[in-house]
Amino acid sequence: MRARWFCAVAALVLVGCHADPVGMSGSASKPASVESFAGTWRSTTPSLEFIGLSVVSKSSEQGALGVRLTLSGLAWEGSGRIDGDSLVAPMFVSGTAQSTGTLVIHAPDPKTLAAHVGGAAATPLDLTFVRQN
């Protein structure tokens, strides 16, 4: 019984500590920088072009980035950190403690972001953004 319990816990630790929690990166990923994500972005995902994204460095927390996703009068906000080649940020409805899920963003090139929103309160959503300026 103890051996089964140990194996189950070990398997959960391995899965939970995996560097790519949503499986979006390639096999040869390199660490990302703040400059890869910082800025104002607009969605190019068909039928979701109205979604905007802004990412800023937070002066109140070393290494933290403020993230804001705007959707037709509604805003989701979060604070995230770079984890390997991704920016990972738990998101909340602006001004509330209502969680909308976790936003995971990859920067495949300097002008494009690939984002995945998933979690308990959000229907999984994949978006592509291009730099606004």
Number of C-alpha atoms within 10 A of each C-alpha: 5 7 8 9 10 11 11 11 12 12 12 12 11 10 12 11 10 11 14 17 13 11 9 15 18 10 7 5 12 11 9 17 15 16 12 19 26 17 16 16 22 23 22 16 14 9 8 13 14 13 20 20 23 18 23 17 20 14 10 8 10 9 12 18 24 18 26 22 21 17 14 8 6 10 17 21 24 22 20 23 17 20 14 16 21 28 25 24 23 20 26 21 17 16 9 9 9 12 18 20 22 21 24 23 24 22 21 15 10 11 14 19 21 18 21 19 21 19 16 10 12 13 11 13 11 14 18 20 22 19 17 13 8
